[in-house]
Amino acid sequence: MTNNNKIKLSDIKSSQDYDNYLRQYIEDYSVTTKIGAGKYKTNFFCNYELAKAYFDRLVKKDPLTQSIIYGISRPPHTTLPVNVTMENM
């Protein structure tokens, strides 16, 4: 996506617009799995395909796994990374 086609922060009108804005700046991915009460394990990946393959292996091993894929966005309006759920990808 070129800079001319990017969604601007000032153009956001809905939560879906904001999610799409954040997706423009995803640099890495993670899969977080609940392993116990208040305990989670997170694995990091450099691209969505690797994160999805890992997630699919978790689901195959345990169809009831409590796992989710996040895109790690680093948008220009903040210095902190923002996690974006990738459930609709």
Buried (B, 14 or more C-beta within 10 A) or exposed (E): EEEEEBBEEEEBEEEEEBBBBBBEBBEBBBBBBEEEEEEEEEBEBEEBEBBBEBBEEBEEEEEEBEBBBBBBBBBEEEEEBBBBEBEEE
